[in-house]
Amino acid sequence: MVAHSLSLSRFSKSAKMEVARNSTSLSLLSKLPVERAEKYLDTIASSLCAGQPSSQQCPLVWSLTEFWQSNNAWGDFLLDPDKRLLDILPATHRAVVHKVTESRREDITRQRLHKTDAIGARVLTDVDWSVKLVLGSDTVASLGLPLANLNLSLGDHTVCMELSIAEVELLMASLEAAHKAVTQFRL
């Protein structure tokens, strides 16, 4: 355990807290008998592709909060494994983790690719804008600066922004630079 905590010294304080929280949640696996641990981890791997595991699997071992913490931690671990976190588990449970990750490697890889693809999946589908003069604020109204309301539709999600003229110009310059980069990338 000392080597584990020393290896974390290069991380920020928030990263250390996250690792500690995940390692605590991952250690809940040791409460399960080895036979049930393998079935549980296989269910977590399956849930990465479709749905959530049932909380009825481990009602006598964990509280409901522990169950969901463990599910989240093991789901994150399967998608982005950090072998150092396994040091907290008994050797029998580590062997089960290795067995499940090897047997479900294809499904886990497919889910990683799906999550990566989802990052860039949003496409701008509609732009709606309007200009208004704010009269509710003495400082803005006395300057007579108009504000632009910009609504960007990204498929199923809409982003609304209120921008000053300078911010609109900066946004336009950024969009033009992005368009130029994409155009050059395609060539």
trRosetta pair geometry for C-beta under 8 A, 3 or more apart (Angstrom, degrees):
i j d omega theta_ij theta_ji phi_ij phi_ji
1 4 5.3 -51 -153 33 40 117
1 5 6.5 32 154 -15 70 103
1 87 7.0 165 -89 128 52 120
1 88 7.4 66 -102 -94 95 76
2 5 6.1 -58 -149 39 32 103
2 6 6.3 30 154 -18 66 109
3 6 5.7 -57 -145 39 31 111
3 7 6.3 33 157 -23 66 106
3 87 7.7 -142 76 -144 101 166
4 7 6.0 -58 -151 32 27 109
4 8 7.0 25 152 -20 60 107
4 23 8.0 112 167 -126 138 157
4 84 5.8 147 -128 174 85 101
4 87 5.1 -156 -73 68 129 148
4 88 7.5 74 -114 -52 174 85
5 8 5.7 -55 -155 30 37 114
5 9 7.8 65 147 -48 59 83
6 9 5.9 -21 -168 -18 45 116
7 10 7.8 -41 173 14 47 99
7 84 6.0 -126 90 -140 149 153
8 11 5.3 -46 -173 23 71 119
8 16 5.4 103 160 -118 121 92
8 19 5.9 -164 -124 83 129 156
11 15 3.8 -121 178 96 114 125
11 16 5.1 150 94 -58 117 76
11 19 6.8 85 82 -10 172 137
12 15 4.6 93 53 8 77 105
12 16 7.0 -138 95 -7 39 87
13 16 5.7 -53 -149 34 31 113
13 17 6.5 32 152 -20 64 103
14 17 5.6 -50 -148 34 35 113
14 18 6.4 37 152 -20 65 104
15 18 5.6 -52 -149 36 33 113
15 19 6.3 34 152 -18 66 105
16 19 5.7 -54 -147 37 32 110
16 20 6.2 32 153 -19 65 107
17 20 5.7 -54 -147 38 31 112
17 21 6.3 32 154 -20 65 106
18 21 5.7 -53 -146 36 30 111
18 22 6.3 27 155 -15 64 107
19 22 5.8 -56 -145 41 30 109
19 23 6.1 29 156 -20 66 107
19 82 7.7 -73 -129 95 103 161
19 85 7.2 -138 -163 -90 86 107
20 23 5.8 -53 -142 37 28 108
20 24 6.4 31 156 -20 62 105
21 24 5.8 -55 -152 34 29 112
21 25 6.5 24 152 -13 64 108
21 73 7.9 -149 127 -94 74 117
22 25 5.6 -58 -146 41 33 108
22 26 6.0 34 154 -21 68 107
22 73 4.8 154 -147 -137 70 104
22 76 6.6 -92 -126 83 126 136
22 77 7.1 146 180 -63 119 98
22 85 6.4 -46 117 -134 107 144
23 26 5.5 -50 -140 39 33 113
23 27 6.3 41 155 -29 63 102
23 85 5.1 -142 -97 -146 87 91
23 88 5.5 115 -177 -10 102 151
24 27 5.7 -51 -150 27 29 114
24 28 7.7 47 147 -34 56 88
24 69 8.0 -37 105 155 91 134
25 28 5.9 -31 -169 1 41 116
25 66 7.9 177 -132 -155 73 62
25 69 4.3 -131 -122 150 114 97
25 70 5.4 -170 178 -87 85 46
25 72 6.9 -42 169 71 158 88
25 73 3.4 160 105 -32 125 152
25 74 7.8 -129 131 -28 102 70
26 29 6.2 -26 175 0 54 113
26 70 7.4 126 -96 -134 27 71
26 73 5.0 -133 -58 142 71 131
26 74 6.6 129 -112 -73 76 72
26 77 6.3 89 -100 -55 122 150
26 85 5.6 72 43 155 167 115
26 86 7.6 -98 153 -91 139 49
26 88 6.7 109 93 64 105 125
26 89 7.2 -82 140 -53 98 110
27 30 5.8 -29 -177 11 64 114
27 88 4.7 -67 -88 132 106 128
27 89 6.7 -160 -117 -76 60 70
28 31 5.7 -33 -175 10 58 117
28 62 6.2 49 -177 -102 125 127
28 66 5.5 167 -131 -179 146 105
28 69 7.0 111 -14 92 153 104
28 70 4.4 -100 75 -86 137 119
28 73 7.9 118 26 50 112 141
29 32 5.9 -52 -170 26 51 110
29 37 5.5 80 -178 -136 95 113
29 40 7.3 -178 -129 91 89 138
29 41 7.5 35 -131 -63 131 105
29 70 6.7 145 -58 -152 71 121
29 74 7.2 105 -66 -78 121 125
29 89 6.3 -14 77 -113 115 122
29 93 5.6 135 121 -168 111 134
29 97 7.7 61 143 -67 166 109
30 88 7.8 -113 -27 130 135 82
30 89 5.5 -171 -66 -134 105 72
30 90 5.7 115 -127 0 112 97
30 93 5.5 -96 -94 -28 70 164
31 61 5.1 135 129 -179 115 107
31 62 6.6 123 86 -66 150 86
32 36 4.6 -123 -177 91 110 107
32 37 4.3 145 96 -70 122 80
32 40 6.0 -81 -130 -2 174 149
32 58 6.7 -66 -91 -119 112 126
32 61 5.8 27 -84 -154 71 165
32 93 8.0 114 67 -112 90 117
33 36 4.9 79 60 16 83 103
33 37 6.8 -144 93 -16 37 90
34 37 5.4 -52 -143 29 31 118
34 38 6.9 33 159 -21 63 98
34 92 4.9 -69 -95 150 132 120
34 93 6.5 -132 -108 -78 80 63
34 96 5.9 -171 -160 -54 82 136
35 38 6.4 -54 -161 27 29 107
35 39 7.1 20 148 -8 61 107
36 39 5.6 -57 -151 41 41 110
36 40 5.9 45 150 -25 71 107
36 58 7.4 122 160 -95 130 96
36 61 7.9 172 115 -41 150 154
37 40 5.6 -54 -145 37 30 114
37 41 6.3 26 159 -15 65 106
37 93 5.6 -88 171 -126 167 88
37 96 5.0 72 107 120 114 165
38 41 6.1 -56 -146 39 28 106
38 42 6.3 29 155 -19 63 108
38 96 4.7 -119 -76 -153 82 112
38 99 6.7 -22 -124 84 111 128
38 100 6.2 -179 -147 -61 68 110
39 42 5.7 -56 -148 38 30 113
39 43 6.4 33 152 -21 64 105
39 57 7.8 -163 118 -160 107 123
40 43 5.7 -56 -153 34 30 112
40 44 6.6 32 149 -20 65 102
40 53 7.7 70 -154 -168 66 163
40 57 6.3 136 -106 146 87 139
40 58 6.7 34 -105 -53 129 125
41 44 5.4 -47 -147 33 38 114
41 45 6.5 40 152 -19 66 101
41 74 6.4 -127 -119 -173 77 140
41 78 7.9 151 -168 -74 90 124
41 96 6.5 144 15 142 145 101
41 97 6.4 -157 -122 -107 162 58
41 100 4.2 -103 117 -55 124 179
42 45 5.6 -50 -150 35 34 113
42 46 6.5 35 149 -18 64 104
42 100 5.5 -132 -69 -131 68 113
42 103 7.7 -24 -107 87 101 127
42 104 6.9 169 -129 -51 66 134
43 46 5.5 -52 -148 37 34 113
43 47 6.2 36 152 -24 66 105
43 53 4.5 81 144 -111 116 125
43 57 6.7 -161 60 -96 172 162
44 47 5.6 -53 -146 34 32 113
44 48 7.0 46 150 -32 60 92
44 53 6.2 -48 -80 -31 55 138
44 71 6.2 -170 -114 -139 104 66
44 74 4.7 -28 -171 113 166 124
44 75 5.8 -135 -176 -71 104 71
44 78 6.5 164 123 -21 110 145
45 48 5.9 -39 -162 11 35 116
45 49 7.9 20 149 -5 58 99
45 78 5.8 -166 -96 -150 78 158
45 100 6.2 -167 -28 168 139 107
45 101 8.0 -175 -89 -95 132 47
45 104 4.1 -1 178 171 154 168
45 107 6.0 91 163 92 102 132
45 108 6.3 -61 -144 -66 101 96
46 49 6.2 -66 -168 38 42 103
46 50 6.9 -43 162 49 75 86
46 53 7.7 99 71 -79 97 92
46 104 8.0 -106 -53 -127 60 137
46 107 7.5 -28 -95 166 45 159
47 50 7.0 -96 -136 73 34 46
47 51 5.7 -85 -136 92 75 62
47 52 5.4 52 -155 -130 126 27
47 53 4.9 -80 -57 -38 143 79
47 71 7.4 -37 87 -160 158 109
47 75 7.0 -74 91 -96 109 115
48 75 5.9 160 -84 -143 93 92
48 78 6.4 -117 -56 94 147 135
48 79 6.9 166 -135 -63 136 101
48 107 7.0 122 72 143 116 102
48 108 6.7 42 81 -110 161 63
48 111 4.5 3 143 -125 115 169
49 107 5.8 -73 -47 -169 132 107
49 110 7.3 29 -101 92 111 116
49 111 5.8 -110 -77 -77 71 114
52 71 7.1 42 -159 -180 94 151
53 57 6.2 -30 161 -5 113 142
53 71 6.1 -157 40 -116 113 123
54 57 5.6 123 81 -28 82 90
55 58 7.5 -78 -170 49 51 75
55 59 7.1 79 142 -79 77 82
55 64 6.0 21 -163 -128 142 86
55 67 5.3 91 -135 130 90 158
55 68 7.7 -23 -98 -56 114 82
56 59 6.0 -16 -144 -38 46 114
58 61 4.5 -57 -175 45 97 114
58 62 5.1 32 126 23 119 103
58 67 5.9 167 71 -107 114 108
59 62 7.9 -88 -130 57 16 65
62 66 3.8 -135 -167 92 107 119
62 67 4.7 143 103 -60 131 75
62 70 6.6 -83 -120 -2 166 139
63 66 4.7 96 50 8 76 103
63 67 7.0 -132 94 -9 40 87
64 67 5.4 -50 -150 30 33 118
64 68 6.7 25 157 -12 66 103
65 68 6.2 -59 -151 39 30 102
65 69 6.2 30 153 -18 66 109
66 69 5.6 -56 -144 40 32 113
66 70 6.0 33 157 -20 66 108
67 70 5.9 -59 -151 37 25 110
67 71 6.4 28 152 -21 63 106
68 71 5.4 -48 -144 34 36 115
68 72 6.3 34 158 -16 66 104
69 72 6.0 -57 -149 38 28 108
69 73 6.1 23 156 -15 65 112
70 73 5.8 -58 -141 41 29 109
70 74 6.0 19 163 -11 67 111
71 74 6.3 -64 -143 43 23 101
71 75 6.1 24 158 -20 63 111
72 75 5.8 -56 -144 36 26 112
72 76 6.3 25 157 -15 63 107
73 76 5.9 -57 -150 39 29 109
73 77 6.2 30 152 -22 64 109
74 77 5.3 -50 -140 37 36 115
74 78 6.2 38 159 -22 67 102
75 78 6.0 -53 -147 33 28 108
75 79 6.6 18 156 -9 61 109
76 79 6.0 -65 -151 43 30 105
76 80 6.3 -36 171 42 68 98
77 80 7.1 -90 -136 68 21 59
77 81 5.7 51 175 -107 69 62
77 82 7.1 -95 -132 27 81 75
77 85 6.7 -122 -118 80 119 146
78 81 6.8 15 -122 -65 20 91
78 101 6.6 -163 -129 -105 80 92
78 104 7.6 -20 -158 97 127 129
78 108 5.4 -122 163 -122 98 124
79 108 6.8 -158 -93 -165 49 93
79 111 6.6 -93 -103 109 99 113
79 112 5.8 153 -153 -87 81 86
79 115 7.0 32 -153 11 136 158
81 101 6.7 41 -75 -131 149 150
82 85 4.9 74 89 -9 96 109
83 86 5.6 -43 -167 18 53 117
84 87 6.0 -23 -176 -9 51 115
85 88 6.9 -38 175 13 54 107
86 89 5.4 -50 -168 27 65 115
86 94 4.9 97 169 -119 119 100
86 97 6.1 -152 -119 70 125 158
89 93 4.2 -112 175 89 119 120
89 94 5.0 150 91 -57 117 79
89 97 7.1 101 71 -16 167 135
90 93 5.0 87 59 11 79 102
90 94 7.1 -141 98 -7 39 88
91 94 5.5 -53 -146 35 35 114
91 95 6.4 39 155 -23 66 102
92 95 5.8 -52 -155 31 31 113
92 96 6.8 33 147 -19 62 103
93 96 5.4 -48 -151 33 39 115
93 97 6.5 44 149 -22 66 100
94 97 5.6 -51 -151 33 35 113
94 98 6.5 34 152 -17 66 104
95 98 5.7 -53 -149 37 33 111
95 99 6.3 36 151 -23 65 106
96 99 5.6 -53 -146 35 32 114
96 100 6.3 27 158 -15 66 106
97 100 6.1 -58 -147 39 28 106
97 101 6.2 23 158 -15 65 110
98 101 6.0 -58 -142 40 28 107
98 102 6.2 26 159 -17 64 109
99 102 6.1 -61 -150 38 25 107
99 103 6.2 14 158 -11 64 112
100 103 5.9 -59 -140 43 29 104
100 104 5.8 -2 169 9 68 116
101 104 6.5 -69 -131 55 23 90
101 105 6.5 61 157 -75 59 76
101 108 6.9 -6 -147 -13 70 162
102 105 5.8 -12 -155 -38 30 112
104 107 4.8 -51 -173 45 84 114
104 108 5.5 86 125 -26 91 101
105 108 5.9 -62 -144 40 27 109
105 109 6.1 27 159 -20 66 109
106 109 5.8 -55 -145 37 27 110
106 110 6.3 29 155 -20 63 107
107 110 5.7 -55 -149 36 30 113
107 111 6.4 28 154 -17 64 106
108 111 5.7 -55 -149 37 32 110
108 112 6.5 37 151 -22 65 103
109 112 5.6 -50 -149 32 34 114
109 113 6.5 33 153 -17 64 104
110 113 5.8 -55 -152 37 31 111
110 114 6.4 34 150 -22 64 106
111 114 5.4 -50 -145 35 35 115
111 115 6.4 35 155 -18 66 102
112 115 5.9 -56 -150 37 30 108
112 116 6.3 28 152 -18 64 108
113 116 5.6 -56 -146 38 32 112
113 117 6.2 32 155 -19 66 106
114 117 5.8 -54 -146 37 29 110
114 118 6.4 34 153 -26 63 106
115 118 5.6 -52 -149 29 32 115
115 119 7.4 48 150 -34 59 91
116 119 6.0 -39 -167 6 38 115
117 120 6.9 -76 -166 48 40 88
117 121 6.2 61 143 -59 72 105
118 121 5.1 -38 -142 -1 40 129
122 154 4.4 9 -172 177 113 119
122 155 6.0 -125 -136 10 68 118
122 157 7.1 -42 -126 46 124 121
123 154 6.9 147 66 -154 30 69
123 155 6.3 80 49 -48 74 101
124 127 6.9 18 174 -55 117 94
124 152 6.1 -57 -131 -169 101 103
124 153 7.2 102 -162 75 57 57
124 154 6.0 -41 -95 -98 48 71
125 153 4.8 -65 67 106 93 103
125 154 6.8 141 8 -122 90 18
125 155 5.8 119 -19 -67 131 42
126 151 7.8 -12 112 113 95 93
126 152 7.6 158 85 -159 57 38
126 153 3.8 21 50 36 96 127
127 150 7.2 -26 -163 -164 89 88
127 151 7.3 147 -160 81 41 60
127 152 5.9 -7 -107 -107 72 67
127 153 7.5 -132 -62 20 34 80
128 150 7.7 148 82 -159 51 42
128 151 4.2 -10 62 59 98 111
128 153 7.7 55 -2 -21 99 102
129 148 5.9 -8 -168 -177 110 104
129 149 6.5 159 -154 84 55 59
129 150 5.0 -7 -105 -105 94 66
129 151 7.1 -164 -73 23 46 70
130 148 7.3 159 82 -156 37 59
130 149 4.8 -3 57 53 86 107
131 146 5.0 20 -180 167 105 132
131 147 7.2 160 -154 81 60 38
131 148 5.3 -31 -99 -100 73 69
131 149 7.6 -163 -80 16 24 75
132 146 6.7 155 78 -158 25 84
132 147 5.8 -24 66 63 78 87
132 149 6.6 32 4 -17 110 109
133 141 7.2 86 159 -120 93 72
133 144 7.0 -22 -144 -154 121 56
133 145 7.9 149 -133 86 75 33
133 146 5.3 -59 -83 -103 70 73
133 147 7.6 139 -107 15 24 77
134 137 5.6 10 134 28 122 100
134 140 4.7 5 77 112 122 136
134 141 6.1 -113 101 -66 69 78
134 145 7.8 -8 31 79 101 77
134 147 5.7 41 -31 0 109 126
135 141 5.0 73 -128 -104 45 131
136 141 7.5 156 38 -44 27 122
137 140 4.2 52 84 24 118 107
137 141 6.0 162 78 -13 58 91
138 141 6.0 -62 -136 43 23 106
138 142 5.9 21 166 -20 63 112
139 142 6.2 -57 -143 35 23 107
139 143 6.7 17 158 -13 59 109
140 143 5.9 -63 -154 39 31 108
140 145 5.8 -88 -162 52 78 102
140 147 7.6 1 -175 -42 138 115
141 144 7.2 33 179 -73 37 44
145 164 6.3 -7 160 -143 129 100
145 165 6.8 -121 -162 -3 96 107
146 165 6.8 74 66 -56 83 101
147 162 5.4 12 167 -178 126 95
147 163 6.8 150 -166 73 75 35
147 164 6.2 -49 -112 -93 73 50
148 162 7.3 161 80 -156 46 47
148 163 4.9 -23 62 65 97 91
148 164 7.7 130 17 -133 86 4
148 165 7.4 108 -17 -84 110 48
148 167 8.0 -153 44 79 109 99
148 168 5.1 64 24 -75 149 131
149 160 7.1 -13 -171 -168 90 93
149 161 7.5 159 -156 84 45 48
149 162 5.7 -19 -100 -102 66 73
150 160 7.3 156 84 -155 51 46
150 161 4.7 -14 62 62 99 95
150 162 7.7 176 20 -84 75 25
150 163 6.0 12 0 6 120 118
150 168 7.7 157 -49 -107 134 92
150 171 7.8 -123 -22 127 176 170
151 158 6.0 -3 -173 -176 96 111
151 159 7.3 160 -155 82 47 47
151 160 5.1 -12 -103 -103 78 76
151 161 7.9 -179 -77 23 35 65
152 158 6.9 159 82 -157 46 59
152 159 4.7 -10 59 58 100 97
152 160 7.9 -169 23 -75 67 32
152 161 7.5 20 -1 4 104 107
153 157 7.7 151 -160 85 51 43
153 158 5.1 -25 -103 -102 66 85
154 157 4.8 -21 69 72 99 92
154 158 7.1 172 21 -89 72 31
154 159 6.6 37 -6 -7 115 103
163 167 3.9 -136 -162 95 99 122
163 168 4.9 129 119 -58 130 76
163 171 6.6 -42 -137 -13 163 139
164 167 4.8 95 49 9 71 103
164 168 7.1 -130 97 -6 37 87
165 168 5.6 -52 -149 34 33 113
165 169 6.5 33 153 -18 65 104
166 169 5.7 -53 -150 36 32 111
166 170 6.4 32 152 -18 64 107
167 170 5.5 -52 -145 38 34 113
167 171 6.2 38 153 -21 65 105
168 171 5.6 -54 -148 37 30 113
168 172 6.3 31 154 -20 65 105
169 172 5.7 -52 -146 36 30 111
169 173 6.4 31 154 -19 64 105
170 173 5.7 -53 -148 36 31 111
170 174 6.4 31 153 -19 64 106
171 174 5.7 -56 -149 37 31 111
171 175 6.3 29 154 -17 66 106
172 175 5.8 -54 -145 38 31 110
172 176 6.2 32 155 -19 65 106
173 176 5.8 -54 -146 37 29 111
173 177 6.3 30 154 -18 63 106
174 177 5.7 -55 -148 37 30 110
174 178 6.3 30 153 -19 65 106
175 178 5.6 -53 -145 37 32 112
175 179 6.2 35 154 -21 65 105
176 179 5.6 -52 -146 35 31 113
176 180 6.3 33 153 -20 64 105
177 180 5.6 -52 -148 35 31 113
177 181 6.4 33 153 -20 64 105
178 181 5.7 -54 -148 36 32 112
178 182 6.4 30 154 -17 66 105
179 182 5.8 -55 -147 38 30 109
179 183 6.2 32 154 -20 65 108
180 183 5.7 -54 -147 36 29 113
180 184 6.4 27 155 -15 64 107
181 184 5.9 -57 -147 39 29 108
181 185 6.2 34 152 -24 64 108
182 185 5.5 -54 -146 34 32 115
182 186 6.5 34 155 -22 64 103
183 186 6.0 -54 -152 31 30 111
183 187 7.0 26 152 -17 62 104
184 187 5.9 -55 -152 33 36 109
